[in-house]
Amino acid sequence: MAKSLPRPTGTLVLDYVPRAQFIPFHERRERYSATITHRRCGKTVAAVNDLIMRAIAHSASKPPGRYAYVGPTYMLAKDTAWEFLKQYSHPFLCETPNESELRVDLWNGSRVRLYGGDNPDSLRGLAFDEIVLDEYADMSPSLFPAVVRPALADRRGRAVFIGTVKGRNHLWQTYLAALNDPDWFTALLPASVTGLIPDDELAAARKDMGNDRYEAEFECNPETPIVGAYYGPLLRDAEREGRVAPDLKFIDGPIHTAWDLGHGSNMAIWAFQIGLNGILVHDFISVSDAFFLDYIAEVKKRGYTGKCYVPHDIAARSFESGRTRIETLASSGLNPVPVPLHSVEDRINAAQLTLPRTTFNSIKCELGLAGLREYRRDWDEKLKVFKDTPKHDWASHPADAFGYLAIAWRGVAQIEDPPPKPLFKSIDELSMDEWILSSDDGIVEKRMRV
């Protein structure tokens, strides 16, 4: 439990000397910041101290300052930032750090607290003067627009997006969009430019890590594949082949959906059709602050009334209605079809086989595509190897939903009526046997019917 500290006397000094590379970041006047750095650049120390400095300088004429650091998970925020926050804020504390809430309170009434992006509800309903999203690439792309941005509104709060690049995902897209926006500060800090790590150490790291991983981790190269990603190379192939396009047309026939069931923004739905050459994925649905019934309404509003392919465990009862979810879907006028029980490995394998035959609407599926790119094997930090199981984070939901689509679509293709066959074959299509049989008068009409 936090205990009061004696009021300090004399001049208080923040015992932090910023690296030269971060001085422009601390001196910025822009409201937003997008900074991409290499590993061991010192971004977390800089971000934490930026919060502390602004909390110290918070105007007494305003409501007490509220500042937040958000890591990809609550535990990761604690592991990476909590000791730094306690260390550098110590001279300005009015009480001992609150270990249970990962919070420090300053003498001027300002507060700095740590949160996890894996629990967006912990940020709802709050107001912030500044918030840092560290390793934003590992958070859900919906976290900022759905949760963080409203929390900045009444105080005109500031936001910092910072991290190491992981492909051309939402952190990289945020950085690109910010480059020519006067409200944004931007910085790109690869190791070959900062000079913070000796050249011989970088050469050794490249040798040990392999070129792709080194380029991503130390040179901030978004073109390198995410190490351990299940679908990254397949999606790059889709983009190069023009199968990720903004003008994907609907075809005649039903529009089916594939669902991953969860709660709120953890739910994910793909809307698709079966074309002559494979899958046409028209839409991706993931709605913040929504429940199962809201998703049903959204699917119906968009006219996706084909079969709803859902997990086999859909028989679980919903706390919203007291009925099973499959009963709720059926009573709403939709047509639920449980996907047969299968392993995670089967689902991933089915998706890998299906992606080369899939075309996406790049605009409507942007969030879902980001999840597919991010879906990757989990990393065992202790053994320094990849596990045989996927990392469970926000990307799991769009990836699982696509896995259900991949398992279901062949069954859909068999159910739907094939194009009608022609009544007669042209002469060019006749085999030799058919030509001989057609030589007698009247035979051709009888023999050539298909």
C-alpha positions in Angstrom: 0.0 0.0 0.0 1.3 3.5 -0.9 2.5 5.7 2.0 2.9 9.4 2.1 6.4 10.8 1.6 7.8 14.0 3.2 7.5 17.1 1.0 10.8 17.7 -0.7 12.8 20.9 -0.2 15.2 22.7 -2.5 15.5 22.2 -6.2 14.2 19.0 -7.6 16.1 17.4 -10.5 15.0 14.8 -13.0 17.9 12.5 -13.2 17.5 11.8 -16.9 19.9 12.7 -19.7 18.2 12.0 -23.1 20.1 10.5 -25.9 20.8 12.9 -28.7 18.5 10.9 -31.0 15.5 11.6 -28.7 16.0 15.3 -28.0 13.8 16.3 -31.0 11.2 14.0 -29.6 11.2 15.6 -26.2 11.2 19.1 -27.7 8.3 18.5 -30.1 5.3 20.8 -30.1 3.0 18.6 -32.3 0.1 16.9 -30.6 0.8 13.4 -32.0 4.0 11.5 -32.4 4.9 8.4 -34.5 8.4 7.1 -33.8 9.9 3.9 -35.1 13.2 2.8 -33.6 15.6 -0.1 -33.6 16.0 -2.5 -30.7 18.0 -1.2 -27.8 17.5 2.4 -28.9 16.1 3.4 -25.5 12.6 4.2 -26.7 10.9 3.0 -23.5 13.1 5.1 -21.2 12.5 8.1 -23.5 8.8 7.5 -23.5 8.5 7.1 -19.8 10.5 10.2 -19.1 8.5 12.2 -21.6 5.4 11.4 -19.6 7.2 12.3 -16.3 8.4 15.7 -17.7 5.0 16.7 -19.0 3.4 15.5 -15.7 5.8 17.7 -13.7 5.1 20.7 -16.0 1.4 20.2 -15.8 -0.4 23.5 -15.2 -1.9 24.0 -11.8 -4.8 25.9 -13.5 -6.0 22.7 -15.1 -7.5 19.6 -13.6 -4.9 17.2 -12.1 -2.8 15.8 -14.9 -3.4 12.2 -16.0 -0.7 10.5 -18.0 -0.5 6.9 -19.2 1.9 4.4 -20.6 0.3 1.4 -22.5 2.2 -1.7 -23.3 0.9 -4.6 -25.5 -0.1 -6.4 -22.3 -0.3 -5.4 -18.7 2.5 -7.7 -17.6 4.7 -6.5 -20.4 4.1 -2.9 -19.4 5.1 -3.9 -15.9 8.2 -5.7 -17.0 9.5 -3.1 -19.3 8.4 0.3 -17.9 7.5 0.0 -14.2 11.1 0.1 -12.8 12.0 3.1 -15.1 8.8 5.0 -14.0 9.6 4.5 -10.3 13.3 5.3 -10.7 13.0 8.6 -12.6 9.8 9.9 -10.9 11.2 9.4 -7.4 12.2 13.0 -6.5 8.7 14.2 -7.4 6.5 11.7 -5.6 4.1 12.6 -2.8 3.7 8.9 -1.8 5.5 5.7 -2.4 4.7 4.1 -5.8 1.4 2.1 -5.9 2.6 -1.4 -6.7 -0.9 -2.9 -7.1 -2.0 -0.2 -9.6 1.4 0.4 -11.2 0.8 4.1 -10.5 2.9 7.1 -9.2 1.4 10.3 -7.9 3.4 13.6 -8.0 3.3 16.5 -5.6 1.5 18.8 -8.1 -1.4 16.3 -8.4 -0.3 14.7 -11.6 -0.5 10.9 -12.0 1.3 8.5 -14.3 0.0 5.0 -14.6 0.7 1.8 -16.6 -1.9 -0.1 -18.6 -2.1 -3.0 -21.0 -3.4 -2.9 -24.5 -4.8 -6.4 -23.9 -7.4 -4.9 -21.6 -8.9 -1.9 -23.3 -11.8 -1.7 -20.8 -9.3 -0.5 -18.2 -8.9 2.7 -20.3 -12.5 3.3 -21.0 -14.2 6.3 -19.4 -10.9 7.9 -18.4 -9.4 11.2 -19.6 -5.7 11.7 -20.4 -3.3 14.6 -21.0 -0.9 12.3 -22.7 -0.8 8.6 -23.5 2.1 6.5 -24.8 1.3 3.4 -26.9 4.6 1.4 -26.8 5.0 -1.4 -29.3 1.8 -0.3 -31.0 2.4 -2.9 -33.7 1.6 -5.6 -31.1 -1.7 -4.0 -30.2 -5.1 -4.1 -31.9 -5.4 -1.4 -34.6 -8.8 -0.6 -33.1 -7.4 0.4 -29.7 -6.6 4.0 -30.6 -9.7 5.0 -32.6 -12.1 3.1 -30.4 -10.7 3.6 -26.9 -7.7 6.0 -26.7 -8.8 8.8 -29.0 -12.1 9.5 -27.1 -10.1 9.6 -23.8 -8.0 12.5 -25.2 -10.9 14.6 -26.4 -12.0 16.8 -23.5 -8.4 17.6 -22.5 -7.0 17.8 -26.0 -4.6 15.2 -24.9 -1.5 14.1 -26.8 -0.6 10.6 -28.1 2.7 8.9 -28.7 2.9 5.9 -31.1 6.3 4.2 -30.7 7.8 0.8 -31.4 9.8 -1.5 -33.6 8.4 -2.1 -37.1 6.8 -5.5 -37.8 6.0 -5.4 -41.5 3.7 -2.9 -43.1 1.2 -3.0 -40.3 -0.7 -0.3 -38.5 2.3 1.2 -36.8 4.0 1.6 -40.2 0.8 2.9 -41.8 0.4 5.4 -38.9 4.0 6.6 -39.5 3.4 7.0 -43.3 0.2 8.9 -42.8 1.9 11.2 -40.3 4.8 12.2 -42.5 3.1 15.2 -44.1 0.7 16.1 -41.3 1.6 19.2 -39.4 -0.1 17.8 -36.2 2.4 15.0 -36.1 6.0 14.6 -35.1 7.8 11.7 -36.9 11.1 9.9 -36.5 12.7 6.8 -38.1 15.7 5.6 -36.2 17.5 2.6 -37.7 20.6 1.3 -36.0 22.8 2.2 -39.0 21.9 5.9 -38.5 21.8 6.3 -34.8 25.2 4.9 -34.1 24.1 3.7 -30.7 25.3 0.2 -31.2 28.9 -0.5 -32.4 29.3 -1.8 -36.0 31.0 -5.0 -34.9 28.0 -5.8 -32.6 25.5 -5.1 -35.4 27.5 -7.4 -37.7 27.4 -10.2 -35.2 23.7 -9.6 -34.6 23.0 -9.9 -38.3 25.0 -13.2 -38.5 23.2 -14.7 -35.4 19.7 -13.4 -36.2 19.6 -13.9 -40.0 19.1 -11.1 -42.5 15.3 -10.8 -42.4 15.0 -10.6 -38.7 18.0 -8.3 -38.4 16.5 -5.9 -41.0 13.2 -5.7 -39.1 14.6 -5.4 -35.6 17.6 -3.2 -36.2 17.1 -1.4 -39.6 13.3 -0.7 -39.3 12.7 -2.3 -42.6 8.9 -2.9 -43.1 9.4 -5.0 -46.2 10.9 -7.9 -44.3 8.5 -10.7 -43.3 7.4 -11.0 -39.7 9.5 -13.7 -38.3 7.2 -16.7 -37.4 4.3 -15.3 -39.3 2.0 -18.1 -40.7 0.5 -16.1 -43.6 2.9 -13.2 -44.3 4.6 -14.6 -47.5 1.2 -15.8 -48.9 -0.3 -12.3 -48.4 2.7 -10.7 -50.1 2.1 -13.0 -53.1 -1.6 -12.0 -53.1 -0.6 -8.3 -53.2 1.9 -8.9 -56.0 -0.7 -10.9 -58.0 -3.3 -8.2 -57.7 -5.5 -10.2 -55.3 -5.7 -7.5 -52.7 -7.7 -4.8 -54.6 -10.1 -1.9 -53.8 -12.6 -2.7 -56.5 -13.6 -6.3 -55.8 -17.0 -7.0 -57.5 -19.8 -9.0 -56.1 -21.0 -12.0 -58.2 -24.5 -13.5 -58.4 -25.1 -15.8 -55.4 -25.2 -15.7 -51.6 -22.7 -13.9 -49.4 -21.6 -16.2 -46.6 -19.9 -15.3 -43.4 -17.3 -17.0 -41.2 -17.3 -16.1 -37.5 -14.8 -16.2 -34.6 -16.9 -15.8 -31.5 -15.7 -13.8 -28.6 -16.8 -10.6 -26.8 -16.9 -7.1 -28.1 -14.0 -6.2 -30.5 -12.6 -9.7 -30.0 -15.2 -11.0 -32.4 -14.3 -11.3 -36.1 -16.4 -12.0 -39.2 -15.3 -12.4 -42.8 -17.9 -12.1 -45.6 -17.2 -14.1 -48.7 -18.4 -15.6 -52.0 -17.3 -18.6 -54.0 -16.1 -17.6 -57.4 -15.1 -19.8 -60.4 -11.4 -19.4 -59.5 -11.6 -19.3 -55.7 -12.7 -17.2 -52.8 -13.9 -13.6 -53.0 -13.6 -11.9 -49.6 -15.6 -8.7 -49.6 -15.7 -7.5 -46.0 -14.3 -7.9 -42.5 -16.4 -7.0 -39.4 -15.0 -6.3 -36.0 -17.1 -3.8 -34.0 -15.8 -2.1 -30.8 -18.2 -1.9 -27.8 -20.5 -4.5 -29.4 -22.1 -7.7 -28.3 -23.3 -10.8 -30.2 -26.7 -9.3 -31.1 -25.0 -6.2 -32.5 -22.9 -8.4 -34.8 -26.0 -10.2 -36.0 -27.7 -6.9 -36.7 -24.6 -5.6 -38.6 -24.4 -8.7 -40.8 -28.0 -8.5 -41.7 -27.7 -4.7 -42.4 -24.9 -5.4 -44.8 -27.0 -8.1 -46.6 -24.8 -11.0 -45.8 -27.5 -13.6 -45.5 -25.8 -16.7 -46.8 -24.6 -19.5 -44.5 -22.9 -18.4 -41.2 -20.0 -20.7 -40.6 -19.3 -20.7 -36.8 -17.1 -22.6 -34.3 -18.4 -26.0 -33.2 -18.8 -24.8 -29.6 -21.5 -22.3 -30.6 -23.9 -24.2 -28.4 -22.7 -22.2 -25.4 -25.4 -20.1 -23.8 -25.2 -16.3 -24.2 -25.6 -14.2 -21.0 -27.3 -11.6 -23.2 -30.3 -13.7 -24.2 -30.1 -16.9 -22.1 -30.1 -19.0 -25.2 -27.4 -20.7 -27.1 -25.8 -18.6 -29.8 -26.8 -21.0 -32.5 -30.4 -20.6 -31.4 -30.0 -16.8 -31.5 -28.6 -16.8 -35.0 -31.3 -19.1 -36.3 -34.1 -17.1 -34.7 -32.7 -13.9 -36.2 -33.2 -15.3 -39.7 -29.6 -16.3 -40.4 -28.5 -19.8 -41.3 -25.7 -21.0 -38.8 -23.6 -24.0 -39.8 -21.1 -25.2 -37.2 -17.7 -26.0 -38.6 -16.6 -29.6 -37.7 -14.3 -30.0 -34.7 -10.7 -29.7 -35.8 -7.3 -28.8 -34.4 -5.6 -25.4 -34.5 -3.0 -27.0 -36.8 -5.7 -28.1 -39.2 -7.2 -24.6 -39.2 -3.8 -23.0 -40.0 -3.1 -25.5 -42.7 -6.5 -25.0 -44.3 -5.9 -21.2 -44.3 -2.5 -21.6 -45.9 -3.9 -23.8 -48.7 -6.8 -21.4 -49.2 -5.0 -18.0 -49.3 -3.4 -18.6 -52.8 -7.0 -19.0 -54.1 -8.4 -15.9 -52.3 -9.0 -12.3 -53.5 -9.6 -9.6 -50.9 -11.3 -6.2 -50.9 -8.3 -4.2 -49.7 -10.4 -1.3 -48.2 -13.2 -3.2 -46.4 -10.8 -5.9 -45.2 -7.9 -3.7 -44.1 -8.2 -4.5 -40.4 -8.7 -8.2 -41.0 -5.7 -8.3 -43.4 -3.6 -6.7 -40.7 -4.5 -9.5 -38.4 -3.6 -12.1 -40.9 -0.2 -10.5 -41.4 0.4 -10.4 -37.7 -0.7 -13.9 -36.9 2.5 -15.8 -35.9 4.0 -18.5 -33.8 4.5 -17.7 -30.1 8.1 -17.1 -28.9 9.6 -18.9 -25.9 11.7 -16.2 -24.3 13.3 -18.6 -22.0 14.4 -21.2 -24.6 14.8 -18.6 -27.4 12.8 -20.7 -29.9 9.4 -20.5 -31.5 6.7 -22.6 -30.0 4.5 -25.0 -32.0 1.5 -22.9 -31.1 0.3 -19.5 -32.3 0.7 -16.3 -30.2 -2.7 -15.4 -28.8 -3.3 -11.7 -29.2 -5.7 -9.4 -31.2 -4.6 -11.0 -34.5 -5.8 -14.4 -33.3 -9.5 -13.4 -33.9 -9.3 -12.5 -37.6 -7.0 -15.4 -38.2 -9.3 -17.9 -36.5 -12.3 -16.6 -38.4 -10.4 -17.0 -41.7 -9.4 -20.5 -40.6 -13.1 -21.4 -40.2 -13.7 -19.9 -43.7 -10.9 -22.0 -45.1 -12.4 -25.2 -43.6 -15.9 -24.4 -44.7 -15.6 -23.1 -48.2 -15.1 -26.4 -50.0 -18.3 -27.6 -48.5 -20.0 -24.4 -49.7 -18.7 -24.9 -53.2 -20.2 -28.4 -53.3 -23.6 -27.2 -52.0 -24.0 -24.3 -54.5 -25.4 -25.1 -57.9 -22.7 -25.3 -60.6 -23.1 -23.3 -63.8 -25.6 -25.0 -66.2 -23.9 -27.2 -68.9 -24.6 -26.5 -72.5 -27.1 -28.7 -74.3 -24.8 -29.3 -77.2 -21.1 -29.4 -77.9 -19.6 -27.4 -80.7 -17.7 -29.2 -83.4 -14.4 -28.0 -82.0 -15.2 -29.8 -78.7 -16.0 -33.2 -80.3 -13.7 -36.1 -79.6 -12.9 -38.6 -82.4 -15.4 -41.1 -81.1 -18.1 -38.5 -80.9 -17.4 -37.4 -84.4 -17.7 -40.9 -85.8 -20.9 -41.4 -83.9 -22.3 -38.2 -85.3 -21.8 -39.2 -88.9 -25.1 -41.0 -89.3 -28.1 -38.8 -90.0 -30.0 -37.9 -86.9 -27.4 -39.3 -84.6 -25.6 -36.0 -83.8 -28.6 -34.5 -81.9 -29.2 -37.6 -79.9 -25.5 -38.4 -79.2 -24.2 -34.9 -78.5 -26.6 -34.0 -75.7 -24.7 -33.6 -72.4 
